[in-house]
Amino acid sequence: KVTNNTATVSWSTNTATTSVVEYGLTSKYGDSSGSSDTVKAHIVVLEGLKQNKTYHFRVNGVDNFSNKVEGEDKTFKTSKDTTGPVIGEIRNEMLRTTDEAGKERLSIIINFTTDEEATSYVEYAEGVSLATYNKKSNKNTSLNRSHSVMIEKLKPATTYHFRVVATDVYGNKTNSEDQSILTPKETESVLQKIIRILEESFSWVRNLRDYMKEIGRASCRERV
């Protein structure tokens, strides 16, 4: 069995021997893999191969009496990977922070996995329309299976839709299904909370505030 980056070589011998496969891009080989166990049915998996390449290989082994057996040179060709990563386990976490001026900032961390190593980023836009994604996060150029992407400077109480984009080492790209999130309302300041509590508890506070505003407007009219 041959894939884009692995090959399984199997053979049999009439006496128990070790299992070794020499392989490489030429008949000079250069690499080898196998087992020191002595068996009659042999299976060796070659890993880390380059895609869409022809490899030469030769099997050999040594029996319990140090007699060596060696096969003929043969070839196989690895396939070309045309399948993008499978994206799964998409989760998001809202993050509230405060800048130096004391203003609240909203961000979201999007975590997900891929079934193979891939780079990643997130495309997103305001609203729920699937037609366009006019913004995107910074691209994580390192190859990983577990991914975390942060989207910053989101508006409070706003709906966004997004999709994850992952690309494997061979350039095959996968887009996740569209998902939507609603950012929370802006957090009240301490002063806003105090005023709201007072207004809810004592109706005269609201009336007093309105009265003070009216006095202010009246003073302005008198000066005019």
PAFI-614264 format. One line per field, with one value per residue: x, y, z of N, C-alpha, C in turn; residue number from 1. Coordinates in nm, 2 decimals. Example, Ala and Ser with C-alpha at 12.3 -4.5 7.8 and 13.67 -1.06 7.14 Angstrom:
2
n.x	c(1.32:1.28);
n.y	c(-0.57:-0.22);
n.z	c(0.78:0.71);
ca.x	c(1.23:1.37);
ca.y	c(-0.45:-0.11);
ca.z	c(0.78:0.71);
c.x	c(1.32:1.29);
c.y	c(-0.33:0.00);
c.z	c(0.78:0.79);
lomi	c(1:2);
! end
This chain:
224
n.x	c(0.08:0.06:0.08:0.05:0.27:0.37:0.46:0.39:0.56:0.57:0.67:0.78:0.98:1.15:1.27:1.32:1.40:1.56:1.40:1.44:1.43:1.58:1.58:1.52:1.55:1.70:1.87:2.08:1.98:2.00:1.85:1.70:1.48:1.33:1.31:1.46:1.36:1.33:1.14:0.91:0.71:0.70:0.66:0.71:0.68:0.73:0.79:0.74:0.78:0.83:0.58:0.43:0.66:0.90:1.03:1.31:1.35:1.47:1.45:1.59:1.75:1.86:1.93:1.91:2.15:2.33:2.32:2.27:1.99:1.88:1.67:1.56:1.61:1.34:1.06:0.84:0.57:0.49:0.17:-0.01:-0.10:-0.41:-0.60:-0.76:-0.70:-0.90:-1.12:-1.21:-1.38:-1.44:-1.43:-1.52:-1.41:-1.49:-1.32:-1.26:-1.09:-0.90:-0.79:-0.51:-0.63:-0.85:-1.06:-1.29:-1.21:-1.30:-1.24:-1.21:-1.13:-1.06:-1.06:-0.95:-0.92:-0.71:-0.68:-0.44:-0.11:-0.12:-0.13:-0.31:-0.59:-0.85:-1.14:-1.37:-1.67:-1.90:-2.25:-2.48:-2.47:-2.36:-2.22:-1.99:-1.66:-1.50:-1.29:-0.99:-0.80:-0.47:-0.23:-0.14:0.15:0.29:0.31:0.06:-0.15:-0.33:-0.50:-0.51:-0.67:-0.68:-0.92:-0.94:-1.05:-1.34:-1.68:-1.91:-2.22:-2.28:-2.34:-2.14:-2.01:-1.81:-1.54:-1.32:-1.00:-0.78:-0.46:-0.27:0.07:0.11:-0.03:-0.30:-0.62:-0.88:-1.20:-1.39:-1.73:-1.96:-1.99:-2.16:-2.14:-2.24:-2.14:-2.10:-2.28:-2.15:-1.96:-2.08:-1.96:-1.82:-1.94:-2.17:-2.31:-2.37:-2.54:-2.75:-2.84:-2.93:-3.13:-3.31:-3.38:-3.45:-3.68:-3.67:-3.41:-3.38:-3.57:-3.44:-3.21:-3.32:-3.44:-3.21:-3.10:-3.29:-3.27:-3.02:-3.07:-3.25:-3.09:-2.92:-3.09:-3.16:-2.92:-2.88);
n.y	c(-0.12:0.22:0.56:0.92:0.99:0.76:0.41:0.07:-0.22:-0.56:-0.90:-1.25:-1.51:-1.83:-1.91:-1.79:-1.45:-1.13:-0.81:-0.58:-0.28:-0.12:0.20:0.48:0.77:0.70:0.42:0.38:0.40:0.49:0.53:0.34:0.10:-0.10:-0.42:-0.60:-0.84:-1.19:-1.33:-1.50:-1.39:-1.07:-0.73:-0.39:-0.05:0.24:0.57:0.93:1.00:1.17:1.34:1.23:1.10:0.88:0.60:0.39:0.06:-0.21:-0.53:-0.70:-0.93:-1.11:-1.43:-1.66:-1.77:-1.60:-1.58:-1.39:-1.27:-1.13:-0.91:-0.82:-0.50:-0.28:-0.06:0.20:0.45:0.74:0.89:1.19:1.44:1.58:1.66:1.87:1.98:1.83:2.01:2.05:2.05:2.32:2.60:2.89:3.17:3.44:3.74:3.99:4.30:4.58:4.89:5.13:5.37:5.30:5.21:4.97:4.67:4.43:4.09:3.78:3.45:3.19:2.85:2.54:2.22:2.03:1.75:1.70:1.85:2.21:2.55:2.84:3.07:3.32:3.42:3.69:3.89:4.17:4.11:3.87:3.77:3.54:3.60:3.75:3.80:4.04:4.09:3.97:3.76:3.77:3.56:3.24:3.10:2.88:2.52:2.32:2.10:2.16:2.46:2.81:3.12:3.47:3.73:4.07:4.39:4.40:4.51:4.60:4.42:4.32:4.13:3.89:3.70:3.41:3.21:2.94:2.90:2.66:2.54:2.29:2.14:2.09:2.28:2.25:2.37:2.42:2.54:2.61:2.55:2.83:3.02:3.20:3.47:3.66:3.95:4.06:4.31:4.63:4.67:4.81:5.11:5.18:5.41:5.43:5.20:5.27:5.49:5.37:5.18:5.34:5.48:5.28:5.21:5.45:5.66:5.93:6.01:5.99:6.19:6.40:6.43:6.49:6.73:6.89:6.91:7.06:7.30:7.37:7.43:7.64:7.83:7.89:8.00:8.24:8.37:8.42);
n.z	c(0.00:-0.09:-0.01:-0.02:0.14:0.27:0.26:0.25:0.28:0.21:0.25:0.22:0.37:0.35:0.57:0.91:0.93:0.99:0.93:0.68:0.50:0.24:0.10:-0.13:-0.35:-0.56:-0.71:-0.53:-0.29:0.04:0.27:0.54:0.69:0.94:1.13:1.40:1.47:1.41:1.16:0.94:0.79:0.67:0.74:0.67:0.73:0.55:0.63:0.61:0.35:0.03:-0.16:-0.47:-0.59:-0.73:-0.58:-0.52:-0.39:-0.18:-0.03:0.26:0.48:0.78:0.89:1.18:1.17:1.08:0.80:0.51:0.33:0.03:-0.17:-0.50:-0.68:-0.67:-0.75:-0.64:-0.66:-0.49:-0.41:-0.51:-0.28:-0.26:-0.10:0.14:0.48:0.75:0.94:1.27:1.60:1.67:1.87:2.06:2.26:2.45:2.52:2.75:2.78:2.91:2.78:2.80:2.84:2.99:2.85:2.75:2.57:2.33:2.24:2.06:2.10:1.89:1.89:1.74:1.57:1.33:1.11:1.01:1.00:0.96:0.84:0.95:0.96:1.03:0.86:0.87:0.93:0.99:1.08:0.94:0.69:0.44:0.22:0.20:0.34:0.49:0.64:0.81:1.03:1.17:1.00:1.11:1.05:1.12:1.12:1.25:1.45:1.65:1.69:1.76:1.72:1.74:1.73:1.73:1.87:1.85:1.81:2.07:2.15:1.89:1.60:1.44:1.17:1.09:0.94:0.95:0.81:0.68:0.57:0.43:0.42:0.16:0.02:0.00:0.07:0.31:0.39:0.68:0.78:0.79:1.08:1.35:1.59:1.88:2.02:2.36:2.55:2.62:2.92:3.21:3.37:3.70:3.80:3.64:3.71:3.98:3.95:3.81:3.99:4.20:4.06:4.01:4.27:4.40:4.29:4.29:4.23:3.95:3.88:4.00:3.85:3.60:3.67:3.73:3.48:3.35:3.49:3.41:3.14:3.16:3.28:3.07:2.89:3.02:3.02:2.75);
ca.x	c(0.00:0.13:0.00:0.14:0.39:0.40:0.46:0.39:0.63:0.55:0.73:0.79:1.10:1.13:1.32:1.30:1.51:1.52:1.32:1.50:1.40:1.66:1.50:1.56:1.51:1.78:1.91:2.18:1.90:2.04:1.77:1.66:1.39:1.29:1.30:1.56:1.30:1.34:1.01:0.90:0.62:0.76:0.59:0.78:0.62:0.82:0.72:0.81:0.82:0.78:0.46:0.44:0.80:0.94:1.13:1.37:1.37:1.52:1.44:1.69:1.74:1.97:1.87:1.97:2.29:2.40:2.31:2.20:1.91:1.86:1.58:1.60:1.57:1.21:1.02:0.70:0.55:0.39:0.06:-0.01:-0.20:-0.50:-0.71:-0.73:-0.72:-1.03:-1.13:-1.30:-1.38:-1.43:-1.48:-1.48:-1.41:-1.49:-1.22:-1.27:-0.97:-0.91:-0.67:-0.45:-0.72:-0.96:-1.17:-1.31:-1.19:-1.36:-1.17:-1.26:-1.03:-1.12:-0.98:-1.00:-0.82:-0.71:-0.64:-0.30:-0.05:-0.16:-0.14:-0.45:-0.64:-1.00:-1.21:-1.49:-1.74:-2.02:-2.37:-2.50:-2.46:-2.25:-2.17:-1.86:-1.58:-1.42:-1.17:-0.93:-0.71:-0.33:-0.22:-0.05:0.23:0.35:0.22:0.01:-0.28:-0.42:-0.49:-0.58:-0.66:-0.75:-0.98:-0.94:-1.12:-1.48:-1.78:-2.00:-2.36:-2.28:-2.33:-2.03:-2.00:-1.67:-1.51:-1.18:-0.93:-0.66:-0.39:-0.17:0.20:0.11:-0.11:-0.45:-0.69:-1.01:-1.28:-1.49:-1.87:-1.98:-2.05:-2.19:-2.13:-2.29:-2.06:-2.18:-2.30:-2.04:-1.97:-2.10:-1.85:-1.87:-2.03:-2.29:-2.37:-2.42:-2.65:-2.86:-2.90:-3.00:-3.25:-3.40:-3.42:-3.51:-3.73:-3.64:-3.28:-3.41:-3.63:-3.35:-3.12:-3.40:-3.46:-3.09:-3.08:-3.38:-3.22:-2.91:-3.12:-3.31:-2.98:-2.86:-3.18:-3.15:-2.79:-2.90);
ca.y	c(0.00:0.34:0.68:1.03:1.00:0.63:0.29:-0.05:-0.32:-0.69:-1.01:-1.36:-1.59:-1.97:-1.92:-1.67:-1.35:-0.99:-0.74:-0.45:-0.23:0.00:0.28:0.61:0.82:0.64:0.28:0.38:0.41:0.60:0.52:0.20:0.09:-0.24:-0.47:-0.70:-0.96:-1.29:-1.38:-1.54:-1.29:-0.94:-0.60:-0.27:0.07:0.35:0.69:1.06:1.01:1.29:1.30:1.22:1.07:0.74:0.55:0.26:-0.01:-0.35:-0.59:-0.79:-0.98:-1.20:-1.54:-1.68:-1.83:-1.49:-1.58:-1.28:-1.28:-0.99:-0.91:-0.73:-0.36:-0.25:0.08:0.24:0.59:0.79:0.96:1.34:1.48:1.68:1.67:1.97:1.94:1.82:2.10:2.01:2.10:2.47:2.66:3.03:3.22:3.59:3.80:4.14:4.36:4.73:4.95:5.22:5.48:5.25:5.17:4.82:4.61:4.29:4.00:3.65:3.34:3.07:2.73:2.43:2.12:1.98:1.61:1.70:1.98:2.31:2.69:2.88:3.21:3.32:3.53:3.73:4.02:4.20:4.07:3.72:3.73:3.45:3.64:3.81:3.82:4.16:4.10:3.84:3.76:3.74:3.42:3.16:3.03:2.75:2.40:2.27:2.03:2.24:2.60:2.92:3.24:3.58:3.84:4.18:4.52:4.38:4.60:4.54:4.40:4.31:4.00:3.86:3.56:3.38:3.08:2.90:2.86:2.59:2.50:2.19:2.16:2.08:2.39:2.22:2.46:2.39:2.64:2.55:2.61:2.96:3.03:3.33:3.50:3.79:4.00:4.11:4.45:4.70:4.66:4.94:5.16:5.18:5.52:5.40:5.11:5.33:5.57:5.28:5.12:5.45:5.51:5.17:5.21:5.58:5.73:6.08:6.03:6.02:6.32:6.51:6.45:6.57:6.87:6.96:6.94:7.17:7.42:7.41:7.48:7.76:7.93:7.92:8.09:8.37:8.45:8.47);
ca.z	c(0.00:-0.10:0.00:-0.06:0.22:0.33:0.18:0.33:0.20:0.27:0.18:0.30:0.35:0.38:0.71:0.98:0.92:1.03:0.82:0.65:0.36:0.20:0.00:-0.17:-0.48:-0.66:-0.67:-0.43:-0.16:0.13:0.39:0.56:0.80:0.96:1.26:1.42:1.51:1.31:1.13:0.80:0.72:0.70:0.70:0.71:0.69:0.53:0.66:0.58:0.21:-0.05:-0.24:-0.62:-0.63:-0.76:-0.49:-0.53:-0.26:-0.18:0.10:0.29:0.62:0.83:0.97:1.31:1.15:1.01:0.66:0.46:0.21:-0.03:-0.28:-0.62:-0.67:-0.72:-0.74:-0.62:-0.67:-0.40:-0.47:-0.48:-0.19:-0.31:0.00:0.24:0.62:0.81:1.05:1.37:1.74:1.67:1.99:2.08:2.39:2.45:2.61:2.78:2.84:2.92:2.73:2.90:2.87:3.06:2.76:2.73:2.44:2.31:2.15:2.07:2.07:1.82:1.89:1.65:1.53:1.20:1.11:0.97:1.03:0.87:0.88:0.98:0.99:1.03:0.79:0.94:0.89:1.07:1.02:0.93:0.55:0.41:0.09:0.20:0.46:0.45:0.74:0.85:1.14:1.13:0.96:1.18:0.95:1.17:1.10:1.38:1.45:1.74:1.65:1.84:1.65:1.81:1.66:1.82:1.84:1.81:1.86:2.16:2.11:1.75:1.54:1.35:1.12:1.06:0.90:0.97:0.69:0.71:0.45:0.47:0.37:0.01:-0.04:0.00:0.16:0.36:0.47:0.76:0.77:0.85:1.22:1.39:1.73:1.92:2.12:2.47:2.56:2.69:3.06:3.28:3.46:3.84:3.82:3.57:3.80:4.10:3.91:3.77:4.12:4.27:3.98:4.03:4.41:4.44:4.17:4.29:4.17:3.81:3.88:4.03:3.73:3.50:3.72:3.72:3.34:3.32:3.55:3.32:3.02:3.19:3.30:2.94:2.82:3.08:2.98:2.62);
c.x	c(0.09:0.04:0.09:0.27:0.43:0.40:0.47:0.45:0.62:0.61:0.74:0.92:1.07:1.19:1.31:1.42:1.46:1.45:1.38:1.46:1.49:1.58:1.56:1.52:1.59:1.81:2.02:2.11:1.94:1.96:1.73:1.57:1.36:1.29:1.41:1.50:1.31:1.20:1.01:0.81:0.66:0.67:0.67:0.71:0.72:0.74:0.80:0.85:0.77:0.67:0.50:0.59:0.81:1.05:1.18:1.37:1.41:1.51:1.56:1.67:1.85:1.90:1.95:2.11:2.38:2.41:2.22:2.12:1.88:1.77:1.64:1.55:1.43:1.17:0.87:0.69:0.45:0.28:0.07:-0.13:-0.28:-0.61:-0.67:-0.75:-0.87:-1.03:-1.24:-1.29:-1.36:-1.50:-1.44:-1.50:-1.40:-1.40:-1.24:-1.14:-0.99:-0.78:-0.62:-0.54:-0.84:-1.08:-1.18:-1.28:-1.24:-1.27:-1.23:-1.14:-1.10:-1.02:-1.04:-0.88:-0.82:-0.65:-0.50:-0.24:-0.08:-0.14:-0.28:-0.47:-0.79:-1.04:-1.34:-1.55:-1.85:-2.14:-2.38:-2.49:-2.34:-2.18:-2.03:-1.79:-1.48:-1.30:-1.12:-0.82:-0.57:-0.32:-0.11:0.03:0.29:0.25:0.19:-0.12:-0.38:-0.40:-0.57:-0.56:-0.74:-0.80:-1.00:-1.03:-1.26:-1.57:-1.87:-2.14:-2.37:-2.26:-2.22:-2.05:-1.86:-1.66:-1.36:-1.12:-0.80:-0.59:-0.28:-0.04:0.21:0.02:-0.25:-0.52:-0.83:-1.07:-1.38:-1.63:-1.88:-2.04:-2.07:-2.18:-2.20:-2.21:-2.15:-2.19:-2.17:-2.06:-1.99:-1.98:-1.91:-1.97:-2.17:-2.37:-2.44:-2.55:-2.77:-2.92:-2.98:-3.13:-3.35:-3.46:-3.49:-3.55:-3.69:-3.50:-3.30:-3.47:-3.54:-3.25:-3.19:-3.41:-3.33:-3.06:-3.17:-3.33:-3.10:-2.96:-3.18:-3.20:-2.92:-2.96:-3.18:-3.03:-2.81:-2.99);
c.y	c(0.12:0.46:0.80:1.05:0.87:0.52:0.17:-0.16:-0.46:-0.80:-1.13:-1.43:-1.73:-2.00:-1.79:-1.58:-1.22:-0.93:-0.60:-0.41:-0.11:0.07:0.42:0.65:0.77:0.49:0.27:0.39:0.52:0.60:0.38:0.20:-0.06:-0.28:-0.58:-0.83:-1.06:-1.35:-1.43:-1.45:-1.15:-0.83:-0.48:-0.15:0.18:0.48:0.82:1.07:1.14:1.25:1.31:1.20:0.92:0.70:0.41:0.19:-0.15:-0.41:-0.68:-0.83:-1.08:-1.31:-1.56:-1.74:-1.73:-1.50:-1.47:-1.31:-1.14:-1.00:-0.82:-0.59:-0.34:-0.10:0.09:0.39:0.64:0.88:1.11:1.37:1.60:1.71:1.77:1.91:1.93:1.91:2.05:2.08:2.25:2.52:2.80:3.07:3.37:3.64:3.95:4.19:4.51:4.79:5.06:5.34:5.43:5.21:5.02:4.78:4.47:4.22:3.87:3.55:3.22:2.96:2.62:2.33:2.09:1.84:1.60:1.84:2.08:2.45:2.73:3.03:3.20:3.44:3.56:3.86:4.04:4.14:3.92:3.68:3.64:3.49:3.69:3.80:3.93:4.18:3.97:3.86:3.75:3.59:3.35:3.07:2.91:2.64:2.33:2.19:2.10:2.39:2.69:3.05:3.35:3.68:3.95:4.30:4.49:4.48:4.53:4.52:4.39:4.17:3.99:3.72:3.54:3.24:3.06:2.86:2.79:2.54:2.40:2.22:2.15:2.18:2.36:2.29:2.41:2.51:2.57:2.61:2.74:2.94:3.17:3.35:3.64:3.83:4.06:4.26:4.51:4.70:4.80:4.98:5.16:5.29:5.49:5.30:5.17:5.41:5.48:5.22:5.22:5.48:5.40:5.17:5.33:5.65:5.88:6.11:6.07:6.16:6.43:6.53:6.53:6.71:6.95:7.00:7.05:7.30:7.47:7.48:7.62:7.87:7.98:8.02:8.23:8.44:8.50:8.59);
c.z	c(0.00:-0.09:-0.05:0.02:0.30:0.23:0.27:0.24:0.28:0.19:0.27:0.27:0.40:0.52:0.78:0.97:0.98:0.91:0.80:0.51:0.34:0.09:-0.02:-0.30:-0.59:-0.62:-0.57:-0.29:-0.07:0.27:0.41:0.68:0.82:1.11:1.27:1.46:1.39:1.29:0.98:0.72:0.77:0.65:0.76:0.65:0.67:0.54:0.62:0.44:0.14:-0.14:-0.39:-0.66:-0.65:-0.66:-0.54:-0.39:-0.28:-0.04:0.13:0.44:0.65:0.91:1.10:1.30:1.08:0.86:0.61:0.34:0.16:-0.15:-0.39:-0.60:-0.74:-0.69:-0.70:-0.63:-0.57:-0.47:-0.44:-0.39:-0.24:-0.22:0.11:0.38:0.66:0.93:1.15:1.51:1.74:1.79:2.00:2.22:2.39:2.55:2.62:2.84:2.84:2.87:2.84:2.93:2.95:2.98:2.74:2.59:2.44:2.21:2.16:2.03:2.01:1.82:1.80:1.63:1.38:1.21:1.06:1.00:0.92:0.93:0.89:0.99:0.99:0.95:0.86:0.89:0.98:1.00:1.01:0.78:0.52:0.28:0.09:0.34:0.43:0.54:0.76:0.95:1.08:1.10:1.05:1.08:0.99:1.15:1.23:1.35:1.54:1.71:1.74:1.76:1.72:1.71:1.76:1.78:1.78:1.87:1.96:2.10:1.96:1.70:1.43:1.29:1.07:1.00:0.92:0.84:0.73:0.58:0.49:0.40:0.22:-0.06:-0.05:0.10:0.19:0.43:0.55:0.73:0.84:0.99:1.26:1.54:1.76:2.03:2.23:2.47:2.64:2.84:3.12:3.37:3.60:3.86:3.76:3.65:3.92:4.06:3.88:3.90:4.19:4.20:4.01:4.18:4.45:4.32:4.17:4.23:4.02:3.79:3.90:3.92:3.62:3.54:3.70:3.57:3.30:3.37:3.46:3.20:3.04:3.21:3.17:2.87:2.88:3.04:2.84:2.62);
lomi	c(1:2:3:4:5:6:7:8:9:10:11:12:13:14:15:16:17:18:19:20:21:22:23:24:25:26:27:28:29:30:31:32:33:34:35:36:37:38:39:40:41:42:43:44:45:46:47:48:49:50:51:52:53:54:55:56:57:58:59:60:61:62:63:64:65:66:67:68:69:70:71:72:73:74:75:76:77:78:79:80:81:82:83:84:85:86:87:88:89:90:91:92:93:94:95:96:97:98:99:100:101:102:103:104:105:106:107:108:109:110:111:112:113:114:115:116:117:118:119:120:121:122:123:124:125:126:127:128:129:130:131:132:133:134:135:136:137:138:139:140:141:142:143:144:145:146:147:148:149:150:151:152:153:154:155:156:157:158:159:160:161:162:163:164:165:166:167:168:169:170:171:172:173:174:175:176:177:178:179:180:181:182:183:184:185:186:187:188:189:190:191:192:193:194:195:196:197:198:199:200:201:202:203:204:205:206:207:208:209:210:211:212:213:214:215:216:217:218:219:220:221:222:223:224);
! end
